[in-house]
Amino acid sequence: MVLYTSPFPNSFLSVLHSFSWGLIFPCYWLADRLVASFVPTTYEKRQRADDPCYFHALCIIITTPIYLALLVASLPFALIGFLLWSPLQSARRPYIYSRLEDKNHANGATLLTEWKAAGNGKSFCFGSANVCLLPDSLARFNNVFNTQARAKEIGRRIRNGASRPQIKIYIDSPTNTSISAASFSSLVSPQGGDSTNRTVNAGIKRTTSMEYKGDNSGSNNSEDSREDKGGAGEPNEGEENSCIVRINGEDNGLMSDTETDTVNGQAHASGPAEASLEGDAEISKTPNHKQKEGDSGSLDSYSASRESLVKVRVGDGTVDQSTVNNKLLYKASIMKKTSVRKKKHTDETFDHEISAFFPANLDFLCLQEVFDKRAAEKLKEQLHHYFEYIVYDVGVYSCHGCCSFKFVNSGLLFASRYPVMDAAYHCYPNGRGTDSLASKGALFLKVQVGSTPQDQRIVGYISCTHLQAIAGDTTVRCEQLDMLQDWLSEFRKSTSSSSTANPEELVAFDVICGDLNFDNCSSEDKLEQQHSLFTHYKDPCRIGPGEDKPWAIGTLLDPEGLYDEEVCTPDNLQKVLESEEGRKGYLVYPTSKNHGSSQKGRKASLKGNGRRIDYMLYTEEGLYLEWKVEVEEFSFITQLAGLTDHLPVAMRLMVSTGEDDP
């Protein structure tokens, strides 16, 4: 299957399309700005409350007639442009595939070597987020604004979070599973000399991701980082940019003060043996809600603006710290066995957390509601600093391919560190109401993640979708789920080059990501909760229809509270969501026939942990029979606090080959 690298098959159609859109754009932009001026966000309302001269009202009075006059003047040109633009959409391709040709532009982000499927298995990390990148006037109805700036910042935060080195900490102690902030301050000490990984048998696993901030020498640091990687030992497969530290349980996990103060780079556990599992260790935290220099969410911070991050890679030996900049600061986010409440289900087989960062070594990213084309370009440019392969501008326009006229595309975007082999898009033909104006559908992708010693390709399938959003359209969503399964089955058959007797490809995983617009606890969503999709695909957060696991939380934020001081930064939002009362104040909760419509007035009667409408599903059906797929980690992410009204989610899958797996 040919991947489309341009929206049209020839340059003539591309030029004609650009010309027609150039005639339409002034009218579109003026209409967008005119409507946006009358739809303020809560952030703008608070800013204007301190304006005694009513300056904004005066601006609206002056600019509105100007916008209207220019809008009327641009209408004839827009009409001519529309008459050219609309028929061109029949020749338009359903997506654009972008591959990063200049790998130096990736600022040292490690491009993964092929997995040979020999020896240990390999883990793959998937992320999904609804980023609400609509035209600015429409985005304001979700209480977010400045779509172009948000797109750039969203991409910057994602790549900065994903490109951090990952430090895995194993604690071998039956009584103490907490780690103090002091113990993390010596994990990668700039002044440290030799640092040796402790080799104690694995106990309880925690994952710590560190974000480094230093002086503004991005390019030099990036080059130095690449040189360091070349001289360091190669990590195990599936552990790129990771440092493994093993901690034993001697003296019940207590270490002496002398050891605590040393700067030899070794990590150790400290604190009382009875410390709870919810203990969260973070370093260099900014308590003020106003983001300061170095805050992970600040537009002007080193962590947000540096073009590259210094990474440390550790093999099974001594860490050479001599090349690490002495001015480095770190910020840690710890993966805990439970982040929301005390762990009651001790039989849970994987880690789960509420994290202030996207997971390190993120391999695949599925985004929804990237509707604005200019915002998509800005987002793509930022993501290309980390992801080499991106599929964007997915969907159809006008009357082509769907039953009703489509003004915007599907809003889907896919980014990958692995090469895309095949891609296909289908538009849902049964959209209703305002959803029918967008070409919502499903994007199916086949990626190559490695090869066997016998030159068999190792591939994976990823599906990204966004279902009908209007409440009460249960039947529409169920029909779309039926179509999703049928299209995915057809895509796998059409792209498979294997036979049972002589397989040329080995399928490692099959994952579905997206905003399904229903939750597993609302009484009005019972039909979707019992759909056959959940018999073929597993939801790591779900126990059964109508019941989520205790640690699972909602992914839909209350738009009215997006800019409150308590939740406007990633760290603050993480803290709030770790408490039941905090979730009641800032998450949208499942609907019930027994409750009123006002969430604020029914706080006491709220049940569960919020509406979880963003899903990550995986299956064990149709994969290579001798391999086993298990969830290794699941995260709810707060790094996009203040930029969207959804919580991103991430899942790490471990593909075990059965050969010398630990």
Secondary structure as UniProt FT lines:
FT   HELIX           11..36
FT   TURN            37..38
FT   HELIX           42..49
FT   TURN            52..53
FT   HELIX           55..88
FT   HELIX           89..91
FT   STRAND          96..99
FT   HELIX           103..106
FT   TURN            107..108
FT   STRAND          122..133
FT   HELIX           136..139
FT   HELIX           140..142
FT   HELIX           147..162
FT   STRAND          166..171
FT   HELIX           181..184
FT   TURN            185..188
FT   TURN            190..191
FT   STRAND          194..196
FT   STRAND          204..213
FT   HELIX           218..231
FT   TURN            237..238
FT   TURN            240..241
FT   STRAND          242..247
FT   HELIX           250..253
FT   HELIX           257..261
FT   TURN            273..274
FT   TURN            277..278
FT   TURN            293..294
FT   TURN            296..297
FT   TURN            299..300
FT   HELIX           302..305
FT   STRAND          318..320
FT   TURN            322..323
FT   TURN            326..327
FT   STRAND          329..334
FT   TURN            346..347
FT   STRAND          351..355
FT   TURN            360..361
FT   STRAND          364..370
FT   HELIX           373..383
FT   TURN            384..386
FT   STRAND          389..392
FT   STRAND          413..416
FT   STRAND          420..427
FT   TURN            429..430
FT   HELIX           433..437
FT   STRAND          441..451
FT   TURN            453..454
FT   STRAND          457..466
FT   TURN            471..472
FT   HELIX           474..495
FT   STRAND          505..515
FT   HELIX           523..525
FT   HELIX           526..529
FT   HELIX           533..536
FT   TURN            540..541
FT   STRAND          542..544
FT   TURN            545..546
FT   STRAND          547..548
FT   TURN            550..551
FT   STRAND          556..557
FT   HELIX           559..561
FT   TURN            562..563
FT   TURN            565..567
FT   HELIX           570..577
FT   HELIX           580..586
FT   TURN            593..594
FT   HELIX           600..605
FT   STRAND          614..618
FT   TURN            621..622
FT   TURN            625..626
FT   STRAND          628..637
FT   TURN            639..643
FT   STRAND          649..656
//
